[in-house]
Amino acid sequence: MKTIALIAHDGKKADMVAWATYNRTMLAHYHLVATESTARLLQQKVGLTVEAVQPGPMGGDAQIGARVVEGHIDGVVFLVDPLDKHPHDPDILALLRLCNVHNVPLATNVATADSIMVWLITRESDQPLETLLPLTA
């Protein structure tokens, strides 16, 4: 089963919940891993099964980075709050670097998260795209 890592800074948690709610049906087909508070929110608010790693400041970003290096992560959605300071910025930058080094798709905002979902779904399916994606009015 393909694995998607989900991370959101505190200022972007609501965006992550909204995005995951919209994409719930598609996300349910993947193994999901997230930093602790993001995992808890996605489980409680969206009803997804999510494996939790440590909180970002306690090494969770590094744990996900290690899985990227090992080839166990197929895509990362990391909703970054660019307007806030983060004491663990070096870990964040390391994760972004590892995704680039190992050619793992990385989204840092909702628009690119949508693009990664489309890419993952179309890469794995022989069905027409319009049957796989939620439609908006």
ROZA-776008 format. One record per residue (C-alpha): residue number from 1; residue in one letter; chain; y, x, z. Coordinates in Angstrom, 1 decimal, always signed. Layout:
ROZA-776008
<r lumkol="NUM" zator="A" lonu="A" y="Y" x="X" z="Z"/>
...
end
This chain:
ROZA-776008
<r lumkol="1" zator="M" lonu="A" y="+0.0" x="+0.0" z="+0.0"/>
<r lumkol="2" zator="K" lonu="A" y="+3.5" x="+1.3" z="-0.9"/>
<r lumkol="3" zator="T" lonu="A" y="+5.8" x="+2.1" z="+2.0"/>
<r lumkol="4" zator="I" lonu="A" y="+9.6" x="+1.4" z="+2.2"/>
<r lumkol="5" zator="A" lonu="A" y="+11.7" x="+2.9" z="+5.0"/>
<r lumkol="6" zator="L" lonu="A" y="+14.5" x="+0.7" z="+6.3"/>
<r lumkol="7" zator="I" lonu="A" y="+17.4" x="+2.1" z="+8.3"/>
<r lumkol="8" zator="A" lonu="A" y="+20.8" x="+0.7" z="+9.2"/>
<r lumkol="9" zator="H" lonu="A" y="+23.7" x="+2.0" z="+11.2"/>
<r lumkol="10" zator="D" lonu="A" y="+24.9" x="-0.4" z="+13.9"/>
<r lumkol="11" zator="G" lonu="A" y="+27.8" x="-1.5" z="+11.7"/>
<r lumkol="12" zator="K" lonu="A" y="+25.4" x="-2.4" z="+8.9"/>
<r lumkol="13" zator="K" lonu="A" y="+22.6" x="-4.2" z="+10.9"/>
<r lumkol="14" zator="A" lonu="A" y="+23.9" x="-7.6" z="+9.9"/>
<r lumkol="15" zator="D" lonu="A" y="+23.9" x="-6.5" z="+6.2"/>
<r lumkol="16" zator="M" lonu="A" y="+20.3" x="-5.3" z="+6.6"/>
<r lumkol="17" zator="V" lonu="A" y="+19.2" x="-8.6" z="+8.1"/>
<r lumkol="18" zator="A" lonu="A" y="+20.9" x="-10.5" z="+5.4"/>
<r lumkol="19" zator="W" lonu="A" y="+19.4" x="-8.3" z="+2.6"/>
<r lumkol="20" zator="A" lonu="A" y="+15.9" x="-8.4" z="+4.1"/>
<r lumkol="21" zator="T" lonu="A" y="+16.1" x="-12.1" z="+4.6"/>
<r lumkol="22" zator="Y" lonu="A" y="+17.0" x="-12.6" z="+0.9"/>
<r lumkol="23" zator="N" lonu="A" y="+14.2" x="-10.2" z="-0.1"/>
<r lumkol="24" zator="R" lonu="A" y="+11.7" x="-11.2" z="+2.5"/>
<r lumkol="25" zator="T" lonu="A" y="+8.9" x="-12.4" z="+0.1"/>
<r lumkol="26" zator="M" lonu="A" y="+9.0" x="-9.1" z="-1.8"/>
<r lumkol="27" zator="L" lonu="A" y="+9.3" x="-6.9" z="+1.3"/>
<r lumkol="28" zator="A" lonu="A" y="+6.2" x="-8.6" z="+2.8"/>
<r lumkol="29" zator="H" lonu="A" y="+4.1" x="-6.9" z="+0.1"/>
<r lumkol="30" zator="Y" lonu="A" y="+5.0" x="-3.4" z="+1.4"/>
<r lumkol="31" zator="H" lonu="A" y="+4.3" x="-1.4" z="+4.5"/>
<r lumkol="32" zator="L" lonu="A" y="+7.7" x="-1.2" z="+6.2"/>
<r lumkol="33" zator="V" lonu="A" y="+8.8" x="+1.5" z="+8.6"/>
<r lumkol="34" zator="A" lonu="A" y="+12.2" x="+1.5" z="+10.3"/>
<r lumkol="35" zator="T" lonu="A" y="+14.0" x="+3.1" z="+13.1"/>
<r lumkol="36" zator="E" lonu="A" y="+13.5" x="+1.3" z="+16.4"/>
<r lumkol="37" zator="S" lonu="A" y="+16.5" x="-1.1" z="+16.6"/>
<r lumkol="38" zator="T" lonu="A" y="+16.3" x="-1.9" z="+12.9"/>
<r lumkol="39" zator="A" lonu="A" y="+12.6" x="-2.6" z="+13.2"/>
<r lumkol="40" zator="R" lonu="A" y="+13.1" x="-4.9" z="+16.1"/>
<r lumkol="41" zator="L" lonu="A" y="+15.9" x="-6.8" z="+14.3"/>
<r lumkol="42" zator="L" lonu="A" y="+13.8" x="-7.3" z="+11.2"/>
<r lumkol="43" zator="Q" lonu="A" y="+10.8" x="-8.5" z="+13.2"/>
<r lumkol="44" zator="Q" lonu="A" y="+12.9" x="-10.9" z="+15.3"/>
<r lumkol="45" zator="K" lonu="A" y="+15.4" x="-12.2" z="+12.8"/>
<r lumkol="46" zator="V" lonu="A" y="+13.4" x="-12.0" z="+9.5"/>
<r lumkol="47" zator="G" lonu="A" y="+9.8" x="-12.3" z="+10.7"/>
<r lumkol="48" zator="L" lonu="A" y="+8.6" x="-9.1" z="+8.9"/>
<r lumkol="49" zator="T" lonu="A" y="+6.0" x="-6.8" z="+10.2"/>
<r lumkol="50" zator="V" lonu="A" y="+7.7" x="-3.4" z="+10.6"/>
<r lumkol="51" zator="E" lonu="A" y="+6.4" x="-0.2" z="+12.0"/>
<r lumkol="52" zator="A" lonu="A" y="+9.0" x="+1.3" z="+14.4"/>
<r lumkol="53" zator="V" lonu="A" y="+9.7" x="+5.0" z="+14.8"/>
<r lumkol="54" zator="Q" lonu="A" y="+12.2" x="+6.5" z="+17.3"/>
<r lumkol="55" zator="P" lonu="A" y="+15.9" x="+5.4" z="+17.2"/>
<r lumkol="56" zator="G" lonu="A" y="+17.9" x="+7.5" z="+14.7"/>
<r lumkol="57" zator="P" lonu="A" y="+19.8" x="+9.6" z="+17.3"/>
<r lumkol="58" zator="M" lonu="A" y="+16.4" x="+10.3" z="+19.0"/>
<r lumkol="59" zator="G" lonu="A" y="+14.8" x="+11.7" z="+15.9"/>
<r lumkol="60" zator="G" lonu="A" y="+13.8" x="+8.6" z="+13.9"/>
<r lumkol="61" zator="D" lonu="A" y="+15.6" x="+9.7" z="+10.8"/>
<r lumkol="62" zator="A" lonu="A" y="+13.8" x="+13.0" z="+11.0"/>
<r lumkol="63" zator="Q" lonu="A" y="+10.4" x="+11.2" z="+11.5"/>
<r lumkol="64" zator="I" lonu="A" y="+11.1" x="+9.2" z="+8.3"/>
<r lumkol="65" zator="G" lonu="A" y="+12.2" x="+12.4" z="+6.6"/>
<r lumkol="66" zator="A" lonu="A" y="+8.9" x="+14.0" z="+7.4"/>
<r lumkol="67" zator="R" lonu="A" y="+7.1" x="+11.1" z="+5.8"/>
<r lumkol="68" zator="V" lonu="A" y="+9.2" x="+11.6" z="+2.7"/>
<r lumkol="69" zator="V" lonu="A" y="+8.1" x="+15.2" z="+2.5"/>
<r lumkol="70" zator="E" lonu="A" y="+4.4" x="+14.2" z="+3.0"/>
<r lumkol="71" zator="G" lonu="A" y="+4.7" x="+11.7" z="+0.1"/>
<r lumkol="72" zator="H" lonu="A" y="+4.2" x="+8.7" z="+2.3"/>
<r lumkol="73" zator="I" lonu="A" y="+7.5" x="+6.9" z="+1.5"/>
<r lumkol="74" zator="D" lonu="A" y="+8.1" x="+5.3" z="-1.8"/>
<r lumkol="75" zator="G" lonu="A" y="+11.7" x="+4.2" z="-1.3"/>
<r lumkol="76" zator="V" lonu="A" y="+14.4" x="+4.4" z="+1.4"/>
<r lumkol="77" zator="V" lonu="A" y="+17.0" x="+1.8" z="+2.2"/>
<r lumkol="78" zator="F" lonu="A" y="+19.5" x="+3.4" z="+4.5"/>
<r lumkol="79" zator="L" lonu="A" y="+22.6" x="+1.2" z="+5.0"/>
<r lumkol="80" zator="V" lonu="A" y="+25.1" x="+3.7" z="+6.0"/>
<r lumkol="81" zator="D" lonu="A" y="+28.3" x="+2.8" z="+7.8"/>
<r lumkol="82" zator="P" lonu="A" y="+30.8" x="+5.2" z="+6.2"/>
<r lumkol="83" zator="L" lonu="A" y="+33.7" x="+4.1" z="+8.5"/>
<r lumkol="84" zator="D" lonu="A" y="+32.0" x="+5.2" z="+11.7"/>
<r lumkol="85" zator="K" lonu="A" y="+31.1" x="+8.6" z="+13.2"/>
<r lumkol="86" zator="H" lonu="A" y="+27.5" x="+9.4" z="+14.0"/>
<r lumkol="87" zator="P" lonu="A" y="+26.5" x="+12.1" z="+16.4"/>
<r lumkol="88" zator="H" lonu="A" y="+23.2" x="+12.7" z="+14.5"/>
<r lumkol="89" zator="D" lonu="A" y="+24.9" x="+13.3" z="+11.1"/>
<r lumkol="90" zator="P" lonu="A" y="+22.8" x="+16.4" z="+10.5"/>
<r lumkol="91" zator="D" lonu="A" y="+19.6" x="+14.3" z="+10.7"/>
<r lumkol="92" zator="I" lonu="A" y="+21.2" x="+11.7" z="+8.3"/>
<r lumkol="93" zator="L" lonu="A" y="+22.2" x="+14.4" z="+5.8"/>
<r lumkol="94" zator="A" lonu="A" y="+18.7" x="+16.0" z="+6.1"/>
<r lumkol="95" zator="L" lonu="A" y="+17.1" x="+12.7" z="+5.2"/>
<r lumkol="96" zator="L" lonu="A" y="+19.4" x="+12.2" z="+2.3"/>
<r lumkol="97" zator="R" lonu="A" y="+18.6" x="+15.7" z="+1.1"/>
<r lumkol="98" zator="L" lonu="A" y="+14.9" x="+15.3" z="+1.5"/>
<r lumkol="99" zator="C" lonu="A" y="+14.9" x="+12.1" z="-0.6"/>
<r lumkol="100" zator="N" lonu="A" y="+16.8" x="+14.0" z="-3.3"/>
<r lumkol="101" zator="V" lonu="A" y="+14.5" x="+17.0" z="-3.1"/>
<r lumkol="102" zator="H" lonu="A" y="+11.3" x="+14.9" z="-3.3"/>
<r lumkol="103" zator="N" lonu="A" y="+12.7" x="+12.4" z="-5.9"/>
<r lumkol="104" zator="V" lonu="A" y="+12.3" x="+9.4" z="-3.6"/>
<r lumkol="105" zator="P" lonu="A" y="+14.6" x="+6.5" z="-4.4"/>
<r lumkol="106" zator="L" lonu="A" y="+17.4" x="+6.1" z="-1.8"/>
<r lumkol="107" zator="A" lonu="A" y="+19.8" x="+3.2" z="-1.3"/>
<r lumkol="108" zator="T" lonu="A" y="+22.8" x="+3.6" z="+0.9"/>
<r lumkol="109" zator="N" lonu="A" y="+24.3" x="+0.1" z="+0.3"/>
<r lumkol="110" zator="V" lonu="A" y="+23.1" x="-3.4" z="-0.6"/>
<r lumkol="111" zator="A" lonu="A" y="+23.7" x="-3.0" z="-4.4"/>
<r lumkol="112" zator="T" lonu="A" y="+21.5" x="+0.1" z="-4.6"/>
<r lumkol="113" zator="A" lonu="A" y="+19.0" x="-1.5" z="-2.3"/>
<r lumkol="114" zator="D" lonu="A" y="+18.6" x="-4.3" z="-4.8"/>
<r lumkol="115" zator="S" lonu="A" y="+18.2" x="-1.8" z="-7.6"/>
<r lumkol="116" zator="I" lonu="A" y="+15.4" x="-0.1" z="-5.7"/>
<r lumkol="117" zator="M" lonu="A" y="+13.6" x="-3.4" z="-5.1"/>
<r lumkol="118" zator="V" lonu="A" y="+13.7" x="-4.2" z="-8.8"/>
<r lumkol="119" zator="W" lonu="A" y="+12.5" x="-0.7" z="-9.7"/>
<r lumkol="120" zator="L" lonu="A" y="+9.6" x="-0.8" z="-7.2"/>
<r lumkol="121" zator="I" lonu="A" y="+8.5" x="-4.3" z="-8.2"/>
<r lumkol="122" zator="T" lonu="A" y="+8.6" x="-3.7" z="-12.0"/>
<r lumkol="123" zator="R" lonu="A" y="+6.9" x="-0.4" z="-11.6"/>
<r lumkol="124" zator="E" lonu="A" y="+3.9" x="-2.1" z="-10.0"/>
<r lumkol="125" zator="S" lonu="A" y="+3.6" x="-5.3" z="-11.9"/>
<r lumkol="126" zator="D" lonu="A" y="+2.6" x="-6.5" z="-15.3"/>
<r lumkol="127" zator="Q" lonu="A" y="+4.4" x="-9.9" z="-14.7"/>
<r lumkol="128" zator="P" lonu="A" y="+7.7" x="-10.7" z="-16.3"/>
<r lumkol="129" zator="L" lonu="A" y="+10.7" x="-9.7" z="-14.1"/>
<r lumkol="130" zator="E" lonu="A" y="+12.0" x="-13.2" z="-13.8"/>
<r lumkol="131" zator="T" lonu="A" y="+8.8" x="-14.3" z="-12.0"/>
<r lumkol="132" zator="L" lonu="A" y="+9.1" x="-11.6" z="-9.4"/>
<r lumkol="133" zator="L" lonu="A" y="+12.7" x="-11.7" z="-8.3"/>
<r lumkol="134" zator="P" lonu="A" y="+14.5" x="-14.4" z="-6.3"/>
<r lumkol="135" zator="L" lonu="A" y="+16.9" x="-16.3" z="-8.5"/>
<r lumkol="136" zator="T" lonu="A" y="+20.5" x="-17.1" z="-7.6"/>
<r lumkol="137" zator="A" lonu="A" y="+22.4" x="-20.1" z="-8.8"/>
end
